[in-house]
Amino acid sequence: MAKIIRLAILAVALFAFLQTTVAVTTHVVGDSTGWTVPPNNDLTFYAVWAAKQTFILGDILLFNFTTGQEDVARVTKEAFLICNSTNPISLITAGPANYSLNSTGEYYFIGTLNNNCAQGQRLAINVTTSPGPTASPVPRAIPENYTVGGNMGWIIPPLGEIAYITWAYNKTYIVGDTLVFNFLNGSDDVASVTKEAYNSCNLSTSLALYNNSPAYITLKTTGEYFFTSTYQYHCALGQKLAINVTGSGTAYPPSSSANSPSGSHGPTASPPSGSTSAAPSRISGGYLFGLLTIAMVVFY
């Protein structure tokens, strides 16, 4: 009898050990790109990479970079939001570098050299205790109003294009939602444009133009939408917004390198309906932690 009990205990211990071993994964940050300023200064590059991963307690981040040309610092959330590399939690200057995720919660990493962080060399992740499946978010059926830019409104953003990217990134947009653009009449406007016009800031033509604030734009179809201001230099200085509208679920920001959709969206203005609210952040089993809340500093 004692022998059977010992064998049972051994079996349980072995099972637990195997479960722990299997759960550990090494995540190569940025995959083949490695840890560097993203191609074309794509500010969403590492957020999109992280959204495809599931980070579990005990996993390892592998930062591939060339010693002397890059580094990686773990910083606080506040430092991450403003690219402040002073007094990091840890700093690794020799690459490639392994970083063990030995506690649950949020982790923030930036590159401290040159202006790399502001150009997109930053990573935010969330570490959980279990690799098991998580419940999918309940599809939202009731349309909402989103005030673009929050309290900042629709202006040339202080941090440049990153401001509206981060405001839009972790939100879900469905057909029927309304974007509310608040701006100073006579000093700004909002134009719905094609992806090509959005990328090049060539605003000779637009799909729709709104001159009166607040401008209410209802999202009537699924797909990508692109907005900017037609006032001189406003687009080039970062006053531009790109979103992706889905029927339900988490919406990723449109990729700057993707092909344009076959159809063009011409959203229409509509009066306010219901209360204006911000969409909740979604953290769901490896589908999205994202750029997180740079917008908290800018907008709130």
C-alpha positions in Angstrom: 0.0 0.0 0.0 2.8 2.4 0.9 4.5 1.6 -2.4 1.3 2.5 -4.3 1.0 5.8 -2.5 4.6 6.7 -3.2 4.1 5.8 -6.9 1.0 8.0 -7.0 2.9 10.9 -5.4 5.7 10.5 -7.9 3.2 10.4 -10.8 1.6 13.6 -9.7 4.9 15.3 -9.2 6.1 14.2 -12.7 2.9 15.5 -14.3 3.3 18.8 -12.6 6.9 19.1 -13.7 6.0 18.2 -17.3 3.2 20.8 -17.3 5.6 23.5 -16.0 8.3 22.5 -18.6 5.9 22.6 -21.5 4.5 26.0 -20.6 7.9 27.8 -20.9 8.4 29.5 -24.3 11.2 31.6 -25.7 9.7 34.6 -27.6 12.1 36.1 -30.2 11.1 39.8 -30.0 10.2 41.1 -33.4 10.9 37.7 -35.0 13.3 38.0 -37.9 13.5 41.8 -37.5 14.9 41.6 -34.0 15.1 44.4 -31.6 15.7 47.7 -33.5 14.0 50.7 -34.8 11.1 49.1 -36.8 11.1 49.3 -40.6 9.7 52.6 -41.9 9.5 53.7 -38.3 6.3 51.7 -37.9 5.2 52.8 -34.4 2.8 49.8 -34.1 5.4 47.1 -35.1 6.1 45.7 -31.7 2.6 46.1 -30.5 1.3 44.0 -33.4 4.0 41.4 -32.7 3.1 41.2 -29.0 -0.6 40.9 -29.8 0.1 37.6 -31.5 1.8 36.1 -28.5 0.7 34.6 -25.2 3.2 35.5 -22.4 3.2 33.0 -19.4 5.0 33.1 -16.1 8.5 31.6 -16.7 8.7 32.5 -20.4 11.8 34.2 -21.8 12.0 37.2 -24.1 15.0 37.0 -26.6 16.1 40.4 -27.7 18.3 40.1 -30.8 20.5 43.2 -31.3 24.1 44.2 -32.0 26.1 45.2 -29.0 27.0 48.9 -29.2 24.3 49.7 -31.6 21.2 48.9 -29.5 20.3 48.1 -25.9 17.1 47.2 -24.0 15.9 48.7 -20.8 13.0 47.6 -18.7 11.2 50.7 -17.4 8.1 51.8 -15.6 4.8 52.4 -17.3 5.3 56.1 -16.8 8.7 56.1 -18.4 7.5 53.9 -21.3 4.8 56.4 -22.1 7.2 59.3 -22.5 10.3 57.4 -23.6 12.2 58.3 -20.4 15.3 56.1 -20.1 16.5 57.7 -16.8 16.7 55.3 -13.9 15.5 52.1 -15.7 14.5 49.0 -13.7 17.2 47.2 -15.6 19.4 47.8 -18.6 21.1 45.3 -20.9 23.7 46.5 -23.3 25.1 43.2 -24.7 23.1 41.4 -27.3 21.5 39.0 -27.9 19.8 39.3 -24.5 17.5 36.9 -22.6 15.0 38.3 -20.2 13.1 35.9 -18.0 9.5 36.8 -17.1 9.5 35.7 -13.5 6.4 37.5 -12.3 3.0 38.2 -13.6 1.7 41.6 -14.7 2.8 44.3 -17.2 6.3 44.7 -18.5 7.6 47.7 -20.5 10.8 47.8 -22.5 12.4 50.5 -24.6 15.6 51.2 -26.5 17.6 54.0 -24.8 20.0 54.9 -27.6 19.5 58.0 -29.9 15.8 58.6 -30.5 15.0 54.9 -30.9 12.1 54.7 -28.5 10.2 57.6 -30.1 10.7 55.9 -33.4 9.0 52.7 -32.3 11.6 50.7 -30.4 9.3 50.0 -27.5 7.4 46.9 -26.3 4.6 46.5 -23.7 3.4 43.0 -22.7 1.2 41.4 -20.1 2.3 38.2 -18.4 -0.3 35.7 -17.0 0.0 32.5 -15.0 -1.8 30.1 -17.3 -1.5 29.2 -20.9 -5.0 27.9 -20.9 -7.7 29.3 -23.2 -9.5 32.4 -22.1 -13.1 33.3 -22.8 -13.6 35.2 -26.0 -14.9 38.8 -25.5 -18.6 39.0 -25.9 -19.3 40.7 -29.2 -20.6 44.2 -28.7 -23.9 44.8 -30.4 -24.7 48.4 -29.3 -23.0 51.2 -31.2 -20.9 53.7 -29.2 -19.6 57.3 -29.7 -15.9 57.8 -29.6 -14.4 61.3 -29.0 -11.3 61.2 -31.2 -8.3 62.1 -29.1 -10.2 62.2 -25.8 -9.8 65.4 -24.0 -7.1 66.6 -26.5 -9.6 66.5 -29.4 -8.6 66.8 -33.0 -5.5 68.9 -33.3 -1.8 68.7 -34.3 -0.8 66.2 -31.5 2.1 67.1 -29.3 3.8 63.7 -29.8 3.1 63.5 -33.5 1.4 60.6 -35.3 2.0 58.2 -32.3 -0.7 60.0 -30.4 -3.7 59.1 -32.5 -2.2 55.6 -33.3 -2.2 54.8 -29.6 -5.6 56.4 -29.0 -7.1 54.1 -31.6 -5.0 51.0 -31.2 -6.7 49.1 -28.4 -10.3 50.0 -29.2 -12.9 48.0 -31.0 -14.9 49.6 -33.8 -18.1 48.1 -35.1 -20.6 49.2 -37.8 -22.8 51.9 -36.3 -20.2 53.4 -34.1 -19.7 57.2 -34.4 -16.5 59.1 -34.3 -16.7 62.6 -32.8 -14.1 65.1 -33.9 -13.8 68.2 -31.8 -11.8 71.1 -33.3 -11.7 74.8 -33.6 -14.0 76.0 -36.4 -12.1 78.0 -39.0 -8.7 76.6 -37.9 -9.2 73.0 -38.7 -11.3 70.4 -40.4 -11.5 66.6 -40.8 -11.3 64.8 -44.1 -12.1 61.1 -44.9 -9.4 60.1 -47.4 -8.0 57.0 -49.2 -5.1 55.0 -47.8 -2.8 56.5 -50.4 -3.7 60.1 -49.5 -3.3 59.2 -45.8 0.2 57.8 -46.3 1.4 60.5 -48.6 -0.5 63.5 -47.1 -1.5 64.3 -50.6 -4.9 66.0 -49.9 -5.8 67.3 -53.4 -9.0 65.2 -53.1 -10.9 63.7 -50.3 -13.8 61.2 -49.9 -15.7 63.6 -47.6 -14.9 66.8 -45.8 -16.3 68.2 -42.5 -15.7 71.9 -41.7 -18.0 72.3 -38.7 -17.2 71.1 -35.2 -18.1 68.8 -33.6 -18.2 66.5 -36.6 -20.1 63.3 -36.1 -19.0 60.5 -38.5 -20.9 57.3 -38.4 -19.0 54.1 -39.5 -21.5 52.5 -41.8 -19.4 49.6 -43.3 -16.6 47.3 -42.2 -13.0 47.8 -43.3 -10.4 50.5 -43.0 -11.0 54.2 -42.6 -8.5 57.0 -42.9 -8.9 60.6 -41.6 -6.7 63.7 -41.6 -6.9 67.5 -41.7 -6.6 69.3 -45.0 -5.0 72.4 -43.3 -1.3 73.0 -44.4 1.2 70.7 -42.7 -1.3 69.3 -40.3 -1.2 65.8 -41.8 2.6 65.8 -42.0 2.8 66.8 -38.4 0.7 63.8 -37.3 -2.9 64.9 -37.4 -4.1 61.7 -38.9 -6.2 58.7 -37.8 -6.5 55.2 -39.2 -8.9 52.6 -37.8 -10.3 49.2 -38.8 -14.0 48.5 -38.4 -15.1 45.0 -37.7 -18.5 43.4 -37.1 -17.3 42.5 -33.6 -14.1 41.6 -31.7 -10.8 43.4 -31.4 -9.8 45.7 -34.2 -6.2 46.0 -35.2 -4.9 49.3 -36.7 -4.5 49.2 -40.5 -1.1 48.2 -41.6 0.8 50.9 -43.5 2.2 48.3 -45.9 -1.0 46.5 -46.7 -2.9 46.9 -50.0 -5.7 49.4 -50.1 -9.2 47.9 -49.8 -11.1 47.5 -53.0 -13.8 49.8 -51.9 -13.7 53.4 -50.6 -15.5 54.5 -47.4 -17.4 57.7 -47.5 -18.7 58.1 -44.0 -21.6 60.4 -43.4 -22.1 62.9 -40.6 -24.8 62.2 -38.1 -26.2 63.9 -35.0 -25.1 62.7 -31.6 -26.9 59.7 -30.2 -26.4 58.2 -26.8 -23.5 59.1 -24.5 -19.9 59.3 -25.5 -17.8 56.6 -24.0 -14.3 55.2 -24.3 -13.9 51.6 -25.4 -12.4 49.3 -22.7 -8.9 47.9 -23.2 -8.9 44.3 -24.2 -6.4 41.8 -22.8 -7.3 38.3 -24.1 -5.1 35.3 -24.1 -2.5 36.5 -26.6 -4.6 38.6 -28.9 -3.9 42.1 -27.6 -2.0 44.0 -25.1 -0.7 46.5 -27.7 1.0 49.8 -27.3 -1.1 50.3 -24.2 -1.6 53.8 -22.9 0.7 56.4 -24.3 -2.6 58.2 -24.8 -3.2 58.3 -21.1 -0.5 61.0 -20.8 -1.6 62.8 -23.9 -5.4 62.6 -23.6 -6.1 62.1 -20.0 
